[in-house]
Amino acid sequence: MATPTVFIAALSLAVLSAAASAAYTNYTVGGNSGWLFNDATNTSSANYSAWAANNTFNLGDYLVFNTNSNQTVIQTYNLTIYQSCSIDDSDGSDTFQYDGGVTSFGQAMTIPVPLTIEGTNYFFSDADDGVQCQAGMRFQIKVNHGSGLPPSLNQPPPPPYMEPPGPGTPQSPSSVTTAGPSGNGGVAVGRNVPLTVTLIGVVTITLGLIRFV
């Protein structure tokens, strides 16, 4: 039989674990319909604005996009960019594109996007020159503070990587790789940087601290 001290400690650990598990949520965008667009009917697979309106989002939650490379996943904090359905005028500091590391057309992929900034977040697909966005592939959410960011997301991004110069060349960087907000794996629009994000990475980072809806 456990001593009272051990029992109380075990009980406290169980309570803390249960609280942490309830603190953060993984939301599958569009539910079972996913993040998809039908080119034949020019319609999205779900009403994403209605889906978003039926959920409450907090810092540390994840949006999980079950999609394919026919669509894009753009996250922005810029209302003008969102309304234009285009990233052409983005300055690269408030708009991020997720491609899942996929290079072939029509390939299935799952893209997890952490919510790391409180306030209004906008999401859309700019594929087909913005046609998908204009036809319903977009939504906006309000991110509440909730329990705040978990330690895995509440870290400053790593310093920019500077490619070392070759022998006899001037000491100046030739390329710079920049992380997305709070190191979430997004690539600032306008930077040609390869990106690979998998759902496994989400589970690894927040194991025991998440639930799916």
Secondary structure by P-SEA (a helix, b strand, c coil): cccaaaaaaaaaaaaaaaaaaacbbbbcccccccccccccccccccaaaaaaaaccccccbbbbbbccccbbbbbbccaaaaaaccccccccccbbbbccccccccccbbbbbbbccccbbbbbbcccccccccccccbbbbbccccccccccccccccccccccccccccccccccccccccccccccccbbbbbbcaaaaaaacccccccc
